[in-house]
Amino acid sequence: MTKNLTHIAFLTPEYPHSKIKGAAGIGTSIKNLVDGLVKKEINVTLFVFNQEEDIVFEEHGICYHLIKHKKFKYLGFYLHRKYIEKYVNRELIKSSIDVIEAPDWTGITAFMNLKVPLAIRFHGSDTYFCTLENRKQKWKNRFFEHNAIHKAKAYIAPTTYAGYESAKLFNIDPKKLEVIHHGLDLDYFTNATPETFQRFKIVNIGTIIRKKGVFQLAEIFNNLIEKYDQAELVFIGSDASDIETGCVSTWSLVHEMLSEKAKERVSYLGKVPYESVKDQMKNAHVCVFPSLAETLGMVTIEAMALQKAVVNTNYGWALELIDHKQNGYLIDPKQIQAYVETISQLFDNVALVSEIGQNARIKIMNTFLIEDIVKKNINFYNTLMAI
């Protein structure tokens, strides 16, 4: 008799919660799924590693295990993973967990032999991003990720592009891969007054890092400010070091690129509470994400759900998010003038902004509705249990 999923665990380095250190795209996408699973009365356990202390608590139908980062004098890369393995396996058996899911990034499950079926979700491995960015990868990162991924029984990807590129890179059977988009709870992403926004305001959300296209965006804005004195650009997200120059602050490099005129109209808010992020998106005339490397890009679908006009990259993953000129725009980030012309068109045509925003919301409802995404994930987990 086939057993249906009753209890799932997620192994993750991040999750949005006040007791947890750090949360970004991986954590947000997991939370959206977890909230939907709990509504379906599926028990959920979270193993959040690399934390400052060991804590176990329950909240809103979720059991949290915060696992303190443990240092070892020698072979830390191996012993740290085996320490997590021992902790997790004990709880997998104790709590009768059916399936565990982990991310591809860093290959955290390398060397682990877990007691229940393991699914790897392709959130974006170092191997994947190094390939997209055409940069050399550290051999140990590649080794860890390959070891981890080949220990999984099956794989999930948020877009077809990310999934099949990852399958090629790791030499895995595409038949073991399921493409399931990240989902959104549209009750949480509503905009009662989409016609109200600050004219000529551009918002960009994401880590300030080269792969997000922040240097291209600076160049785009240098051109726009010459046409629109009232234009404004707001960056939101954590700063990061720059891998090419070694500079500890990518934001400082972006700021240096801006013209003197542009500097007066650009602000960097850093990392802010998510309600503030949503308010910033709602207030934007246009949301611009000229990313060079993603697996999906959560902020894109969040902005679309809020009925915003989005100008995005035209690289593989984005083709599943936006239908060009219908519910957003897809442009190569290297085509600076094409971005300038498209944003100018949106600046000059408020009716077009409204039309694109309405169509964007419909696209999200039809493709990224969390209720539908949760059902697809449950079906995947049930299939995994039967293998």
N, C-alpha and C positions, 0 to 999 in steps of 0.2 A: 504493500500500500504506500502510495506516494505521500510524503510528509510535506505539509505546507509551512511556510516561514512563520515562526512565532516570536523569535528573538534574534536580533542582529547586532553586531558590534562594529564599531568604526575605530581604526587605529589612525590617529592624526596628530600632526604637530601643532594644530591651531583649531580654535573654535570660538565664536563670538560669545563671551561670557565674562563678567566682571572679575571672576576668580582665575581666569586663564590668561596667561601671558601671550599676547599677540593673536591677531586674526586678520586674514586677508581673503583672497578669492576662494582658496580651498575651503576654509572654514565656513564662509558664507554659503557656498553651494551645498556643503554637507548639512548645514543647519536647515536650509530650505527643505531638503529631503527628509531629515530627521523629524521635523515638525509634521510633515505629511504622513510619515510612517506612524508616528504616535497617534495621529487622528484615526488611523486605520487599526488602532489597538495592537500594533506591533511593539513588543518590548525593545528598547534601544539601550545599549551600553556604549559609552564613549571612553576610549583609552587615549588620553592626551599626554604625549610624552614631551620630554625636554622642559618640564615645568620646574618651578623654584622649590616646591615642596610636594610631598605625597598627601593627597586629600581624596577622600571618597565621600560622595554625597548624592542624594537623589533630589530631583526637581522636575516638576511637570512631566512625569512619566519617563524620565531619562535618568539612568545611573551613570554618574561621572566618576572616572578614575583618573585623577591627575597624577602622573608619574614623574617623580623628581629626576632631573638629569644626574646620572651617576658617573663620576669620573674614575678612570682606572689608570694606573701608572703605565701599564703596557697593554698593547693590543686593544685599546679602547674602542676602536671601530667594531671589533668583533664582540668583546665582552659586554659592551653596552647593549648591543642587539640581543645577545643571549639573556641578559638580565630582563629586558622587556619581554622576551619570549616566555621566560619562566613565569613572570607576573601574569601575562595575558593568558597563558595556557591554564593556569590555576583557576582563573575566573571563567574561562570558556566552559570548563567542565562543571564548576560549582554552580553556575547560573544557567546551564543547559542552553547555551547560545548555539544557534544553527549555522551561522555564516559570519565571517569577518571580512571587512573591506579595508583596504589600505591604499594610500596614494603611490604613484610611481616615483615621485620626486625624492631624491637622495637614496632610494632603495632601502628604506628602513627595514623591510622584511627579509633582507639578505641574511642568509645563514639560519633563518628561523624555520622550525618545523612546527606549524600550528596544528592544533587538535581538531579543527573544523575546516571546511573548505574556505580557501582564501580567494577573494576577487580583488584585482588591482584596477583602480580607476585611473585613466590617463588624464590627470590634471595638468600635466606638463613636466616631463622629466628633464633633467639637465641634458641628457643625450638629445632629446627633441629640440630644446631651445638652442643648444650649441650648433645643431645642424641648420636650423632656420637662420641663425645669426652668423653662420659661416665662421665660427671661432673654434679654436682648439679646446677639446675637453680634457680634463684631468683623467688619467687612466683609472684612478681608484673610483671616481664617481661613476664612470662607465661600467666598471667591474661590479660595483655594488648594485647598480640598477639592473644590469643583466641578470645577476644572481637572484635578485628579489623577484623580478618579473617572471622568470622561468619556474618559480616555485608556486605561482598562482594557477588555479584551475581554469579561470576565465577572466575576461577583461571587459571594461566598460569605457567608452569614450564619449565626450560631450558633443563632438562633431565627427562627421565621416572623415574629414581631412585629418584631424588630429589622430583619430583611431588608426587609419590605414598607414599614415606616415610612421606612427609608433610601431605598428605591426612589422613594417619593413625594417625599421631600425633595429628591432629586437629579435627579428627572425622568428616570429610566432605565427601560428596558424590563424588566419583571418576568420576561420569558422568559429573560433573561440571568442571572437570579439562581438560585442553588442554596442550599437550606437544609441545612446539615450541622452538627450539634451539635459542640461541643468534646468530646473524649473523655478517658477516664481509664484508666490502667493499674491494674486492680484488684489486681494482685500487690503494688503499691506502697501501695495504700490498703486495708489489712486491719486488723481489730480482733479479736484473739483472745479478748478478754474484754469484750464489749459490756455485760455486766451490771454491770461494775465502773466506777463513776464517782463524782465528788464530788456528793453530793446538794445541790440548790439552787444549783448553779453555772451561770451563763449565760456563754457565750463569743460574742464578736462579732469578726470578722476582716475587715479591709479598711482602706483609707485613711481617716483621721479627717477626713471632709469632709461637707459638708451633704447632698450627694446620696445618701449612704449611709444616711440616716435616723438619724444619731447623736443628733440633738437629740430625736427622737421616742423613741429608746431610753433616753435619760436620763430622760425623763418617765415612761416605762413603769416604769423601775426605782425611781423615787421612790415610785410607787404600790406596787410589789411589796414593798419593804423594810418598809412599814407592816404587811404581812400576814405576812412571813417574816423574822424577825430574822437568821436564818442565811443568807439569800440573798447571793450574791456575783456581781458582774459584772466580766468581764475584757475590756478592749479590746486588740486587737492590730493593729498597722499603723502606717504612717508618718503623721505629723501633716501637715496642709496648711493653707494660708491660707484664710480664709473670704471668698468672693466678695461676699457681701452687706454685711458689716460692714467689710471690709478688714483685719480682725485677722490677724496673721501666724500665729496658732495656733488652729485650730478646737478642739483639745483643751482649751485654756484656757476657751473659751466653754462647752463641754460641762460641764467641771468646775464652772463657776459656776452652771449650771442645777441641779446635784445638791443635794438637801437635805443638811443637816448629817449626818443619820443615814446617808444613802446614800453620802456621801463616804467614810465609814469602811469601806464594803464594796465600793468600786469601785477597780480598779487598771488602770493603763495601762502595758502592757509595751513599747510602741513596736514597732519592726520587729525580729523575732527570726528565727533560722534555721528553715527550713521543718520540720525534724524536730521542733523544739519546738512549732511551730504544730500539727502533727498530734497531739502529746502533749496539748496544751491542748484540742483538739477531743475527743479520746478521753475526757478527764477531765471533760468538760462534761455536766451533766444535760440542758441544752437549748442549742442553737445558734440565735441570733436574728439575722436579717438583714432589717431593715425598710427596705430600700433604695427610694429614690424614682426611681432611674435606673440601668439596667443594659442590657446586650445579652443576657447569660445569667447571669453570676454564678458563677464557678468555685468559690468557697468553699462555695456551697450544695451542689453535686453532690459535692464532696470530703467534706463532713460527712455527707451521705447515704450515701456509699460506706463510711464508717466506722461506719455503723449508728447515727447520731445522730438524735434527734428535732429537726427544724428548723421554726422558725416564720419564715415568709418573707412578703414583700410579695405582694399579689394583683394586681399590675400585669402587663400583657400578656406580657412575656417569661417570667415565673415560671410561667405556666400550663402551659408545656411541661416544667417541671422536676418539679412536685409535683402529685399528685392530692389535693385537699383532704380532710383527715381520714383518708386511707388510708396515705400514706407521708410525711406532713408537713402543714403548715398554711399557708394563704394568707390573709392579713389585710391590709386597707388600713392603712398605717402611721399614718394620721391617726386611726384608731380605737384610741385608747390603751387603753380599758377592755377591748376585745376581745382585745388582746395580753395584758393582765394576767390576764384570765380563762382564756385558753388556756394560758399558762405556769403558772398556778396549778393547772390540771387536771393538767398533766404533773408538777409538783412533788409532787402528792398521789397519783399513780398510777404506780408504777414499772412495773407490768405493761403499761400503755399505752405507756410510753416504749420498752419492749422490743419491743412489737408494731410500733410506728411505725418504729423503727430497722431491724427485720428487713425490713419492706416497702420501706423506703427503699433498702436495699442491692439488693433485687430490681429496683426501678425503674432503678437505675443500670446493673445488669447487662443489662437489656433495652433500654436506650435510649442509654447513653453508653459502652459498651464500646469501648476504643480500637481493638481489632482490626477491628471493624465500621466504625468511623469512618474509619480509614485506608483501607479498601477504597473507601468512598464518595468520599474525597478523590482517590484515584488515578483512579477513573472520571471524576471531574470534570476533572482535569488532562488526561486522555487526550482527552476531548471538546473541551477548550479548544484543544489542539494541532491538532485536526482542523478548527477553524473557519477 
